[in-house]
Amino acid sequence: MGRRGFPFLYVQLSGFLGRRPQPEESRWAELREAQSQALATPKTGMAVSADTGGEHEMHPADKQDAGHRLALLAESQVYGKSGR
């Protein structure tokens, strides 16, 4: 496969800071947007985690959901498996 073919899979930043009633500037949202834009790079995949953790948990305690989502990405993008 070589270095150029190596996949890069990552976990989206969590839903830290919660929702706001009105749109406003947010560095956290900008970071998450940058993560989404990285998907334009070939062989990348992002496990969504906006629905994990609470608004005061930068690092949610439940790592199993993120790990499971990464495993599904790897099965699909790296190993060509589908479904589940």
mmCIF file as gemmi writes it, N, C-alpha and C atoms, coordinates in Angstrom:
data_model
loop_
_atom_site.group_PDB
_atom_site.id
_atom_site.type_symbol
_atom_site.label_atom_id
_atom_site.label_alt_id
_atom_site.label_comp_id
_atom_site.label_asym_id
_atom_site.label_entity_id
_atom_site.label_seq_id
_atom_site.pdbx_PDB_ins_code
_atom_site.Cartn_x
_atom_site.Cartn_y
_atom_site.Cartn_z
_atom_site.occupancy
_atom_site.B_iso_or_equiv
_atom_site.pdbx_formal_charge
_atom_site.auth_seq_id
_atom_site.auth_asym_id
_atom_site.pdbx_PDB_model_num
ATOM 1 N N . MET Axp A 1 ? 0.819 -1.192 0 1 0 ? 1 A 1
ATOM 2 C CA . MET Axp A 1 ? 0 0 0 1 0 ? 1 A 1
ATOM 3 C C . MET Axp A 1 ? 0.864 1.259 0 1 0 ? 1 A 1
ATOM 4 N N . GLY Axp A 2 ? 1.975 1.272 0.702 1 0 ? 2 A 1
ATOM 5 C CA . GLY Axp A 2 ? 2.849 2.44 0.739 1 0 ? 2 A 1
ATOM 6 C C . GLY Axp A 2 ? 2.27 3.567 1.575 1 0 ? 2 A 1
ATOM 7 N N . ARG Axp A 3 ? 3.085 4.556 1.842 1 0 ? 3 A 1
ATOM 8 C CA . ARG Axp A 3 ? 2.647 5.678 2.673 1 0 ? 3 A 1
ATOM 9 C C . ARG Axp A 3 ? 1.49 6.465 2.067 1 0 ? 3 A 1
ATOM 10 N N . ARG Axp A 4 ? 1.471 6.601 0.778 1 0 ? 4 A 1
ATOM 11 C CA . ARG Axp A 4 ? 0.406 7.38 0.131 1 0 ? 4 A 1
ATOM 12 C C . ARG Axp A 4 ? -0.949 6.706 0.252 1 0 ? 4 A 1
ATOM 13 N N . GLY Axp A 5 ? -0.958 5.42 0.426 1 0 ? 5 A 1
ATOM 14 C CA . GLY Axp A 5 ? -2.214 4.7 0.52 1 0 ? 5 A 1
ATOM 15 C C . GLY Axp A 5 ? -2.676 4.455 1.94 1 0 ? 5 A 1
ATOM 16 N N . PHE Axp A 6 ? -1.937 4.947 2.909 1 0 ? 6 A 1
ATOM 17 C CA . PHE Axp A 6 ? -2.257 4.69 4.311 1 0 ? 6 A 1
ATOM 18 C C . PHE Axp A 6 ? -3.491 5.486 4.723 1 0 ? 6 A 1
ATOM 19 N N . PRO Axp A 7 ? -4.509 4.831 5.291 1 0 ? 7 A 1
ATOM 20 C CA . PRO Axp A 7 ? -5.712 5.553 5.706 1 0 ? 7 A 1
ATOM 21 C C . PRO Axp A 7 ? -5.476 6.346 6.993 1 0 ? 7 A 1
ATOM 22 N N . PHE Axp A 8 ? -6.24 7.412 7.147 1 0 ? 8 A 1
ATOM 23 C CA . PHE Axp A 8 ? -6.183 8.217 8.362 1 0 ? 8 A 1
ATOM 24 C C . PHE Axp A 8 ? -7.607 8.372 8.872 1 0 ? 8 A 1
ATOM 25 N N . LEU Axp A 9 ? -7.901 7.708 9.981 1 0 ? 9 A 1
ATOM 26 C CA . LEU Axp A 9 ? -9.233 7.741 10.586 1 0 ? 9 A 1
ATOM 27 C C . LEU Axp A 9 ? -9.132 8.455 11.923 1 0 ? 9 A 1
ATOM 28 N N . TYR Axp A 10 ? -10.107 9.295 12.21 1 0 ? 10 A 1
ATOM 29 C CA . TYR Axp A 10 ? -10.062 10.074 13.45 1 0 ? 10 A 1
ATOM 30 C C . TYR Axp A 10 ? -11.463 10.26 14.008 1 0 ? 10 A 1
ATOM 31 N N . VAL Axp A 11 ? -11.517 10.688 15.257 1 0 ? 11 A 1
ATOM 32 C CA . VAL Axp A 11 ? -12.789 10.908 15.943 1 0 ? 11 A 1
ATOM 33 C C . VAL Axp A 11 ? -13.071 12.412 16.003 1 0 ? 11 A 1
ATOM 34 N N . GLN Axp A 12 ? -14.276 12.772 15.612 1 0 ? 12 A 1
ATOM 35 C CA . GLN Axp A 12 ? -14.727 14.16 15.68 1 0 ? 12 A 1
ATOM 36 C C . GLN Axp A 12 ? -14.692 14.643 17.134 1 0 ? 12 A 1
ATOM 37 N N . LEU Axp A 13 ? -14.452 15.921 17.315 1 0 ? 13 A 1
ATOM 38 C CA . LEU Axp A 13 ? -14.54 16.495 18.653 1 0 ? 13 A 1
ATOM 39 C C . LEU Axp A 13 ? -15.961 16.319 19.171 1 0 ? 13 A 1
ATOM 40 N N . SER Axp A 14 ? -16.083 16.102 20.46 1 0 ? 14 A 1
ATOM 41 C CA . SER Axp A 14 ? -17.398 15.845 21.053 1 0 ? 14 A 1
ATOM 42 C C . SER Axp A 14 ? -18.279 17.093 21.042 1 0 ? 14 A 1
ATOM 43 N N . GLY Axp A 15 ? -19.485 16.921 21.559 1 0 ? 15 A 1
ATOM 44 C CA . GLY Axp A 15 ? -20.444 18.023 21.633 1 0 ? 15 A 1
ATOM 45 C C . GLY Axp A 15 ? -20.197 18.933 22.812 1 0 ? 15 A 1
ATOM 46 N N . PHE Axp A 16 ? -18.971 19.063 23.234 1 0 ? 16 A 1
ATOM 47 C CA . PHE Axp A 16 ? -18.573 19.914 24.359 1 0 ? 16 A 1
ATOM 48 C C . PHE Axp A 16 ? -19.133 21.329 24.209 1 0 ? 16 A 1
ATOM 49 N N . LEU Axp A 17 ? -19.55 21.924 25.267 1 0 ? 17 A 1
ATOM 50 C CA . LEU Axp A 17 ? -20.121 23.278 25.377 1 0 ? 17 A 1
ATOM 51 C C . LEU Axp A 17 ? -21.605 23.333 25.059 1 0 ? 17 A 1
ATOM 52 N N . GLY Axp A 18 ? -22.186 22.272 24.549 1 0 ? 18 A 1
ATOM 53 C CA . GLY Axp A 18 ? -23.625 22.224 24.338 1 0 ? 18 A 1
ATOM 54 C C . GLY Axp A 18 ? -24.147 23.18 23.284 1 0 ? 18 A 1
ATOM 55 N N . ARG Axp A 19 ? -25.449 23.204 23.159 1 0 ? 19 A 1
ATOM 56 C CA . ARG Axp A 19 ? -26.127 24.053 22.174 1 0 ? 19 A 1
ATOM 57 C C . ARG Axp A 19 ? -26.362 25.445 22.727 1 0 ? 19 A 1
ATOM 58 N N . ARG Axp A 20 ? -26.428 26.392 21.843 1 0 ? 20 A 1
ATOM 59 C CA . ARG Axp A 20 ? -26.732 27.775 22.202 1 0 ? 20 A 1
ATOM 60 C C . ARG Axp A 20 ? -28.083 28.129 21.586 1 0 ? 20 A 1
ATOM 61 N N . PRO Axp A 21 ? -28.848 29.005 22.236 1 0 ? 21 A 1
ATOM 62 C CA . PRO Axp A 21 ? -30.16 29.362 21.69 1 0 ? 21 A 1
ATOM 63 C C . PRO Axp A 21 ? -30.07 30.16 20.378 1 0 ? 21 A 1
ATOM 64 N N . GLN Axp A 22 ? -28.982 30.893 20.199 1 0 ? 22 A 1
ATOM 65 C CA . GLN Axp A 22 ? -28.769 31.698 19 1 0 ? 22 A 1
ATOM 66 C C . GLN Axp A 22 ? -27.388 31.4 18.431 1 0 ? 22 A 1
ATOM 67 N N . PRO Axp A 23 ? -27.236 31.49 17.115 1 0 ? 23 A 1
ATOM 68 C CA . PRO Axp A 23 ? -25.906 31.302 16.523 1 0 ? 23 A 1
ATOM 69 C C . PRO Axp A 23 ? -24.918 32.341 17.072 1 0 ? 23 A 1
ATOM 70 N N . GLU Axp A 24 ? -23.686 31.91 17.302 1 0 ? 24 A 1
ATOM 71 C CA . GLU Axp A 24 ? -22.647 32.813 17.786 1 0 ? 24 A 1
ATOM 72 C C . GLU Axp A 24 ? -21.283 32.279 17.381 1 0 ? 24 A 1
ATOM 73 N N . GLU Axp A 25 ? -20.27 33.114 17.452 1 0 ? 25 A 1
ATOM 74 C CA . GLU Axp A 25 ? -18.9 32.695 17.139 1 0 ? 25 A 1
ATOM 75 C C . GLU Axp A 25 ? -18.476 31.61 18.12 1 0 ? 25 A 1
ATOM 76 N N . SER Axp A 26 ? -17.776 30.614 17.622 1 0 ? 26 A 1
ATOM 77 C CA . SER Axp A 26 ? -17.337 29.518 18.477 1 0 ? 26 A 1
ATOM 78 C C . SER Axp A 26 ? -16.062 28.906 17.925 1 0 ? 26 A 1
ATOM 79 N N . ARG Axp A 27 ? -14.991 28.984 18.686 1 0 ? 27 A 1
ATOM 80 C CA . ARG Axp A 27 ? -13.728 28.35 18.278 1 0 ? 27 A 1
ATOM 81 C C . ARG Axp A 27 ? -13.908 26.837 18.208 1 0 ? 27 A 1
ATOM 82 N N . TRP Axp A 28 ? -14.732 26.307 19.095 1 0 ? 28 A 1
ATOM 83 C CA . TRP Axp A 28 ? -14.979 24.862 19.117 1 0 ? 28 A 1
ATOM 84 C C . TRP Axp A 28 ? -15.649 24.433 17.812 1 0 ? 28 A 1
ATOM 85 N N . ALA Axp A 29 ? -16.641 25.207 17.387 1 0 ? 29 A 1
ATOM 86 C CA . ALA Axp A 29 ? -17.329 24.904 16.129 1 0 ? 29 A 1
ATOM 87 C C . ALA Axp A 29 ? -16.366 25.033 14.948 1 0 ? 29 A 1
ATOM 88 N N . GLU Axp A 30 ? -15.477 25.996 14.992 1 0 ? 30 A 1
ATOM 89 C CA . GLU Axp A 30 ? -14.493 26.171 13.917 1 0 ? 30 A 1
ATOM 90 C C . GLU Axp A 30 ? -13.565 24.957 13.83 1 0 ? 30 A 1
ATOM 91 N N . LEU Axp A 31 ? -13.155 24.434 14.976 1 0 ? 31 A 1
ATOM 92 C CA . LEU Axp A 31 ? -12.307 23.235 14.983 1 0 ? 31 A 1
ATOM 93 C C . LEU Axp A 31 ? -13.054 22.038 14.398 1 0 ? 31 A 1
ATOM 94 N N . ARG Axp A 32 ? -14.316 21.903 14.771 1 0 ? 32 A 1
ATOM 95 C CA . ARG Axp A 32 ? -15.104 20.789 14.243 1 0 ? 32 A 1
ATOM 96 C C . ARG Axp A 32 ? -15.321 20.937 12.736 1 0 ? 32 A 1
ATOM 97 N N . GLU Axp A 33 ? -15.507 22.149 12.275 1 0 ? 33 A 1
ATOM 98 C CA . GLU Axp A 33 ? -15.645 22.389 10.841 1 0 ? 33 A 1
ATOM 99 C C . GLU Axp A 33 ? -14.358 22.016 10.108 1 0 ? 33 A 1
ATOM 100 N N . ALA Axp A 34 ? -13.221 22.371 10.69 1 0 ? 34 A 1
ATOM 101 C CA . ALA Axp A 34 ? -11.926 22.011 10.089 1 0 ? 34 A 1
ATOM 102 C C . ALA Axp A 34 ? -11.784 20.493 10.013 1 0 ? 34 A 1
ATOM 103 N N . GLN Axp A 35 ? -12.265 19.791 11.031 1 0 ? 35 A 1
ATOM 104 C CA . GLN Axp A 35 ? -12.218 18.325 10.982 1 0 ? 35 A 1
ATOM 105 C C . GLN Axp A 35 ? -13.056 17.796 9.821 1 0 ? 35 A 1
ATOM 106 N N . SER Axp A 36 ? -14.215 18.387 9.606 1 0 ? 36 A 1
ATOM 107 C CA . SER Axp A 36 ? -15.064 17.96 8.494 1 0 ? 36 A 1
ATOM 108 C C . SER Axp A 36 ? -14.395 18.24 7.156 1 0 ? 36 A 1
ATOM 109 N N . GLN Axp A 37 ? -13.735 19.375 7.035 1 0 ? 37 A 1
ATOM 110 C CA . GLN Axp A 37 ? -13.062 19.732 5.791 1 0 ? 37 A 1
ATOM 111 C C . GLN Axp A 37 ? -11.904 18.787 5.484 1 0 ? 37 A 1
ATOM 112 N N . ALA Axp A 38 ? -11.314 18.205 6.515 1 0 ? 38 A 1
ATOM 113 C CA . ALA Axp A 38 ? -10.211 17.259 6.309 1 0 ? 38 A 1
ATOM 114 C C . ALA Axp A 38 ? -10.666 16.018 5.547 1 0 ? 38 A 1
ATOM 115 N N . LEU Axp A 39 ? -11.96 15.767 5.516 1 0 ? 39 A 1
ATOM 116 C CA . LEU Axp A 39 ? -12.481 14.596 4.807 1 0 ? 39 A 1
ATOM 117 C C . LEU Axp A 39 ? -12.29 14.708 3.298 1 0 ? 39 A 1
ATOM 118 N N . ALA Axp A 40 ? -11.947 15.9 2.82 1 0 ? 40 A 1
ATOM 119 C CA . ALA Axp A 40 ? -11.657 16.075 1.388 1 0 ? 40 A 1
ATOM 120 C C . ALA Axp A 40 ? -10.336 15.408 1.016 1 0 ? 40 A 1
ATOM 121 N N . THR Axp A 41 ? -9.511 15.101 2.003 1 0 ? 41 A 1
ATOM 122 C CA . THR Axp A 41 ? -8.237 14.425 1.769 1 0 ? 41 A 1
ATOM 123 C C . THR Axp A 41 ? -8.52 12.942 1.516 1 0 ? 41 A 1
ATOM 124 N N . PRO Axp A 42 ? -7.924 12.384 0.464 1 0 ? 42 A 1
ATOM 125 C CA . PRO Axp A 42 ? -8.173 10.967 0.17 1 0 ? 42 A 1
ATOM 126 C C . PRO Axp A 42 ? -7.825 10.048 1.349 1 0 ? 42 A 1
ATOM 127 N N . LYS Axp A 43 ? -8.601 8.981 1.464 1 0 ? 43 A 1
ATOM 128 C CA . LYS Axp A 43 ? -8.383 7.926 2.456 1 0 ? 43 A 1
ATOM 129 C C . LYS Axp A 43 ? -8.497 8.405 3.899 1 0 ? 43 A 1
ATOM 130 N N . THR Axp A 44 ? -9.354 9.399 4.127 1 0 ? 44 A 1
ATOM 131 C CA . THR Axp A 44 ? -9.624 9.842 5.49 1 0 ? 44 A 1
ATOM 132 C C . THR Axp A 44 ? -11.04 9.438 5.878 1 0 ? 44 A 1
ATOM 133 N N . GLY Axp A 45 ? -11.269 9.31 7.159 1 0 ? 45 A 1
ATOM 134 C CA . GLY Axp A 45 ? -12.6 9.003 7.666 1 0 ? 45 A 1
ATOM 135 C C . GLY Axp A 45 ? -12.75 9.574 9.053 1 0 ? 45 A 1
ATOM 136 N N . MET Axp A 46 ? -13.954 10.035 9.375 1 0 ? 46 A 1
ATOM 137 C CA . MET Axp A 46 ? -14.211 10.642 10.679 1 0 ? 46 A 1
ATOM 138 C C . MET Axp A 46 ? -15.355 9.914 11.365 1 0 ? 46 A 1
ATOM 139 N N . ALA Axp A 47 ? -15.105 9.461 12.57 1 0 ? 47 A 1
ATOM 140 C CA . ALA Axp A 47 ? -16.15 8.873 13.396 1 0 ? 47 A 1
ATOM 141 C C . ALA Axp A 47 ? -16.853 10.012 14.12 1 0 ? 47 A 1
ATOM 142 N N . VAL Axp A 48 ? -18.134 10.159 13.868 1 0 ? 48 A 1
ATOM 143 C CA . VAL Axp A 48 ? -18.905 11.245 14.469 1 0 ? 48 A 1
ATOM 144 C C . VAL Axp A 48 ? -19.084 10.978 15.96 1 0 ? 48 A 1
ATOM 145 N N . SER Axp A 49 ? -18.893 12.008 16.78 1 0 ? 49 A 1
ATOM 146 C CA . SER Axp A 49 ? -19.059 11.847 18.227 1 0 ? 49 A 1
ATOM 147 C C . SER Axp A 49 ? -19.81 13.01 18.855 1 0 ? 49 A 1
ATOM 148 N N . ALA Axp A 50 ? -20.492 13.808 18.023 1 0 ? 50 A 1
ATOM 149 C CA . ALA Axp A 50 ? -21.226 14.963 18.543 1 0 ? 50 A 1
ATOM 150 C C . ALA Axp A 50 ? -22.316 14.528 19.522 1 0 ? 50 A 1
ATOM 151 N N . ASP Axp A 51 ? -22.764 13.29 19.402 1 0 ? 51 A 1
ATOM 152 C CA . ASP Axp A 51 ? -23.842 12.799 20.257 1 0 ? 51 A 1
ATOM 153 C C . ASP Axp A 51 ? -23.336 12.09 21.517 1 0 ? 51 A 1
ATOM 154 N N . THR Axp A 52 ? -22.042 12.104 21.738 1 0 ? 52 A 1
ATOM 155 C CA . THR Axp A 52 ? -21.494 11.444 22.933 1 0 ? 52 A 1
ATOM 156 C C . THR Axp A 52 ? -21.088 12.487 23.97 1 0 ? 52 A 1
ATOM 157 N N . GLY Axp A 53 ? -21.088 12.103 25.204 1 0 ? 53 A 1
ATOM 158 C CA . GLY Axp A 53 ? -20.661 13.008 26.271 1 0 ? 53 A 1
ATOM 159 C C . GLY Axp A 53 ? -21.679 14.089 26.573 1 0 ? 53 A 1
ATOM 160 N N . GLY Axp A 54 ? -21.344 14.899 27.543 1 0 ? 54 A 1
ATOM 161 C CA . GLY Axp A 54 ? -22.195 16.006 27.951 1 0 ? 54 A 1
ATOM 162 C C . GLY Axp A 54 ? -21.539 17.33 27.631 1 0 ? 54 A 1
ATOM 163 N N . GLU Axp A 55 ? -22.253 18.398 27.87 1 0 ? 55 A 1
ATOM 164 C CA . GLU Axp A 55 ? -21.724 19.705 27.497 1 0 ? 55 A 1
ATOM 165 C C . GLU Axp A 55 ? -20.524 20.137 28.334 1 0 ? 55 A 1
ATOM 166 N N . HIS Axp A 56 ? -20.252 19.429 29.416 1 0 ? 56 A 1
ATOM 167 C CA . HIS Axp A 56 ? -19.088 19.755 30.247 1 0 ? 56 A 1
ATOM 168 C C . HIS Axp A 56 ? -18.02 18.671 30.189 1 0 ? 56 A 1
ATOM 169 N N . GLU Axp A 57 ? -18.131 17.773 29.197 1 0 ? 57 A 1
ATOM 170 C CA . GLU Axp A 57 ? -17.169 16.689 29.041 1 0 ? 57 A 1
ATOM 171 C C . GLU Axp A 57 ? -16.388 16.866 27.746 1 0 ? 57 A 1
ATOM 172 N N . MET Axp A 58 ? -15.211 17.428 27.854 1 0 ? 58 A 1
ATOM 173 C CA . MET Axp A 58 ? -14.379 17.576 26.66 1 0 ? 58 A 1
ATOM 174 C C . MET Axp A 58 ? -13.932 16.204 26.166 1 0 ? 58 A 1
ATOM 175 N N . HIS Axp A 59 ? -13.662 15.3 27.1 1 0 ? 59 A 1
ATOM 176 C CA . HIS Axp A 59 ? -13.245 13.935 26.775 1 0 ? 59 A 1
ATOM 177 C C . HIS Axp A 59 ? -14.275 12.987 27.38 1 0 ? 59 A 1
ATOM 178 N N . PRO Axp A 60 ? -15.319 12.637 26.629 1 0 ? 60 A 1
ATOM 179 C CA . PRO Axp A 60 ? -16.361 11.76 27.169 1 0 ? 60 A 1
ATOM 180 C C . PRO Axp A 60 ? -15.788 10.46 27.721 1 0 ? 60 A 1
ATOM 181 N N . ALA Axp A 61 ? -16.366 9.993 28.808 1 0 ? 61 A 1
ATOM 182 C CA . ALA Axp A 61 ? -15.907 8.761 29.448 1 0 ? 61 A 1
ATOM 183 C C . ALA Axp A 61 ? -16.176 7.541 28.582 1 0 ? 61 A 1
ATOM 184 N N . ASP Axp A 62 ? -17.241 7.57 27.784 1 0 ? 62 A 1
ATOM 185 C CA . ASP Axp A 62 ? -17.604 6.441 26.94 1 0 ? 62 A 1
ATOM 186 C C . ASP Axp A 62 ? -16.757 6.436 25.671 1 0 ? 62 A 1
ATOM 187 N N . LYS Axp A 63 ? -15.692 5.666 25.691 1 0 ? 63 A 1
ATOM 188 C CA . LYS Axp A 63 ? -14.802 5.553 24.532 1 0 ? 63 A 1
ATOM 189 C C . LYS Axp A 63 ? -15.239 4.42 23.604 1 0 ? 63 A 1
ATOM 190 N N . GLN Axp A 64 ? -16.126 3.552 24.088 1 0 ? 64 A 1
ATOM 191 C CA . GLN Axp A 64 ? -16.529 2.404 23.288 1 0 ? 64 A 1
ATOM 192 C C . GLN Axp A 64 ? -17.295 2.807 22.038 1 0 ? 64 A 1
ATOM 193 N N . ASP Axp A 65 ? -18.17 3.809 22.131 1 0 ? 65 A 1
ATOM 194 C CA . ASP Axp A 65 ? -18.909 4.247 20.942 1 0 ? 65 A 1
ATOM 195 C C . ASP Axp A 65 ? -17.95 4.755 19.874 1 0 ? 65 A 1
ATOM 196 N N . ALA Axp A 66 ? -17 5.581 20.272 1 0 ? 66 A 1
ATOM 197 C CA . ALA Axp A 66 ? -16.024 6.114 19.303 1 0 ? 66 A 1
ATOM 198 C C . ALA Axp A 66 ? -15.197 4.974 18.709 1 0 ? 66 A 1
ATOM 199 N N . GLY Axp A 67 ? -14.759 4.039 19.545 1 0 ? 67 A 1
ATOM 200 C CA . GLY Axp A 67 ? -13.973 2.911 19.065 1 0 ? 67 A 1
ATOM 201 C C . GLY Axp A 67 ? -14.763 2.039 18.101 1 0 ? 67 A 1
ATOM 202 N N . HIS Axp A 68 ? -16.033 1.813 18.409 1 0 ? 68 A 1
ATOM 203 C CA . HIS Axp A 68 ? -16.889 1.011 17.529 1 0 ? 68 A 1
ATOM 204 C C . HIS Axp A 68 ? -17.071 1.709 16.185 1 0 ? 68 A 1
ATOM 205 N N . ARG Axp A 69 ? -17.281 3.002 16.218 1 0 ? 69 A 1
ATOM 206 C CA . ARG Axp A 69 ? -17.458 3.762 14.977 1 0 ? 69 A 1
ATOM 207 C C . ARG Axp A 69 ? -16.179 3.775 14.146 1 0 ? 69 A 1
ATOM 208 N N . LEU Axp A 70 ? -15.035 3.872 14.807 1 0 ? 70 A 1
ATOM 209 C CA . LEU Axp A 70 ? -13.762 3.795 14.076 1 0 ? 70 A 1
ATOM 210 C C . LEU Axp A 70 ? -13.581 2.416 13.446 1 0 ? 70 A 1
ATOM 211 N N . ALA Axp A 71 ? -13.964 1.38 14.181 1 0 ? 71 A 1
ATOM 212 C CA . ALA Axp A 71 ? -13.85 0.019 13.651 1 0 ? 71 A 1
ATOM 213 C C . ALA Axp A 71 ? -14.731 -0.158 12.416 1 0 ? 71 A 1
ATOM 214 N N . LEU Axp A 72 ? -15.941 0.385 12.446 1 0 ? 72 A 1
ATOM 215 C CA . LEU Axp A 72 ? -16.825 0.298 11.28 1 0 ? 72 A 1
ATOM 216 C C . LEU Axp A 72 ? -16.23 1.044 10.085 1 0 ? 72 A 1
ATOM 217 N N . LEU Axp A 73 ? -15.636 2.216 10.344 1 0 ? 73 A 1
ATOM 218 C CA . LEU Axp A 73 ? -14.969 2.96 9.271 1 0 ? 73 A 1
ATOM 219 C C . LEU Axp A 73 ? -13.831 2.134 8.667 1 0 ? 73 A 1
ATOM 220 N N . ALA Axp A 74 ? -13.025 1.545 9.533 1 0 ? 74 A 1
ATOM 221 C CA . ALA Axp A 74 ? -11.893 0.746 9.055 1 0 ? 74 A 1
ATOM 222 C C . ALA Axp A 74 ? -12.379 -0.45 8.237 1 0 ? 74 A 1
ATOM 223 N N . GLU Axp A 75 ? -13.405 -1.139 8.728 1 0 ? 75 A 1
ATOM 224 C CA . GLU Axp A 75 ? -13.933 -2.277 7.977 1 0 ? 75 A 1
ATOM 225 C C . GLU Axp A 75 ? -14.402 -1.855 6.595 1 0 ? 75 A 1
ATOM 226 N N . SER Axp A 76 ? -15.047 -0.701 6.523 1 0 ? 76 A 1
ATOM 227 C CA . SER Axp A 76 ? -15.576 -0.219 5.252 1 0 ? 76 A 1
ATOM 228 C C . SER Axp A 76 ? -14.491 0.33 4.334 1 0 ? 76 A 1
ATOM 229 N N . GLN Axp A 77 ? -13.711 1.286 4.837 1 0 ? 77 A 1
ATOM 230 C CA . GLN Axp A 77 ? -12.76 2.001 3.991 1 0 ? 77 A 1
ATOM 231 C C . GLN Axp A 77 ? -11.46 1.258 3.76 1 0 ? 77 A 1
ATOM 232 N N . VAL Axp A 78 ? -11.006 0.508 4.745 1 0 ? 78 A 1
ATOM 233 C CA . VAL Axp A 78 ? -9.718 -0.158 4.625 1 0 ? 78 A 1
ATOM 234 C C . VAL Axp A 78 ? -9.868 -1.59 4.118 1 0 ? 78 A 1
ATOM 235 N N . TYR Axp A 79 ? -10.883 -2.289 4.63 1 0 ? 79 A 1
ATOM 236 C CA . TYR Axp A 79 ? -11.047 -3.706 4.302 1 0 ? 79 A 1
ATOM 237 C C . TYR Axp A 79 ? -12.161 -3.991 3.316 1 0 ? 79 A 1
ATOM 238 N N . GLY Axp A 80 ? -12.905 -2.955 2.904 1 0 ? 80 A 1
ATOM 239 C CA . GLY Axp A 80 ? -13.933 -3.113 1.888 1 0 ? 80 A 1
ATOM 240 C C . GLY Axp A 80 ? -15.182 -3.883 2.309 1 0 ? 80 A 1
ATOM 241 N N . LYS Axp A 81 ? -15.388 -4.042 3.614 1 0 ? 81 A 1
ATOM 242 C CA . LYS Axp A 81 ? -16.599 -4.742 4.093 1 0 ? 81 A 1
ATOM 243 C C . LYS Axp A 81 ? -17.76 -3.743 4.126 1 0 ? 81 A 1
ATOM 244 N N . SER Axp A 82 ? -18.961 -4.237 3.935 1 0 ? 82 A 1
ATOM 245 C CA . SER Axp A 82 ? -20.125 -3.352 3.98 1 0 ? 82 A 1
ATOM 246 C C . SER Axp A 82 ? -21.185 -3.923 4.908 1 0 ? 82 A 1
ATOM 247 N N . GLY Axp A 83 ? -22.112 -3.07 5.295 1 0 ? 83 A 1
ATOM 248 C CA . GLY Axp A 83 ? -23.209 -3.496 6.131 1 0 ? 83 A 1
ATOM 249 C C . GLY Axp A 83 ? -22.852 -3.563 7.604 1 0 ? 83 A 1
ATOM 250 N N . ARG Axp A 84 ? -23.838 -3.74 8.416 1 0 ? 84 A 1
ATOM 251 C CA . ARG Axp A 84 ? -23.803 -3.885 9.866 1 0 ? 84 A 1
ATOM 252 C C . ARG Axp A 84 ? -24.605 -2.847 10.505 1 0 ? 84 A 1
